[in-house]
Amino acid sequence: MFISARRKLTAWYLVILMSVSISFSIVIYRGMTAEIDRFTQLQRVRIERRFDDAGLPRPPILIDRDMIDEAKQHIILNFLGVNGIIFVVMGGLSYFLAGKTLEPIQEMVEEQHRFVSDASHELKTPLTAMKSSLEVYVRDPKLTLGEAKQVLLDNIQEVNRLQSLSESLLTLSENQSNNSQHLLAQISPKAIITKAYNQVKHSADEKKIKVRIVSIPDRKINGNEEKLIELFTILLDNAIKYSPEGKSVLIIGKLIKHGIEFRISDKGIGIDEKDIPHVFDRFFRSDSARSRAGVGGYGLGLPIAKKIVEFHKGSIHIESKVDNGTTVIVFIPLV
Ligand code: ADP
């Protein structure tokens, strides 16, 4: 698909470049021939004037038209040669430029393909499970009302999970577009973190996890409030989700060079060293996260978090040790 697009774009570049080059050649050719005609005319007048000044009768002045035509043909041949060279050189250059122009588009399209196939895979698995369980129960003549209700309840749970998956996919795709139209304002980091904490408070209380918020600098960040709340909600949610009951989670803020560094630390299950480079990949979940019953997720939280941080021109990275806890370090510039 991209090969033919590249060829077409090359052809368009060449058409534009050659039209410019040929137009210039025609203009220059016209100018040169007009100059030759003017020069010949001038010569004739000068010779006649010399004869007039000397008081001699004017002889017939014959101009060699063949020579002039030959000169004009020479000019045409030169222009053809130059345009031929331009065609070959510009052809190569256009092909190269077409490739460079299409490169980011190709990457984007490939990324979209991967996104759609990953997403459909994630959606397909629970849908297939739901469909087959419903089909089995529908065919069962001995199905009691109680059993039927249980099946429906199980399916509602599955539907809820699918709903949260589709919401996460939507958020990721919104953040993927990196739309700079998102409203920016001067935001207090303290307010953001408090709002994010309120979103996860219920699950923290359920697991008796204490969340401590320490020394958040009293400076404003130029950012998008909704996105930043989402970022800290994801990170706090993970810290709580991957911590055993009764542990604590700590958020520390520190003003460093034109920005604020936030550290969100937990004393949870930690991440295997080999998994750390992959945690920002879409749909990645470590084996320990998958194997833990009751710990839901689709591996979309950290990719969304990364996009939000990139939108704010900041950085995010993770330090972690298995069974020793995890610290996510986020840097957000003030302006
Ligand atoms: P999800 O939590 O929905 O699985 P994320 O993208 O938020 O997806 O995280 C990706 C993976 O990174 C998780 O599945 C888990 O393996 C690991 N991870 C993220 N945060 C933590 C944490 N605080 N402690 C331990 N593991 C974590």
Residues whose N, C-alpha, C, O or C-beta is under 5 A from the ligand:
A	BS01	ADP	N238 A239 Y242 G268 G270 I271 V279 F284 R285 S286 A289 G296 G297 Y298 G299 L300 G301 L302 P303 T326
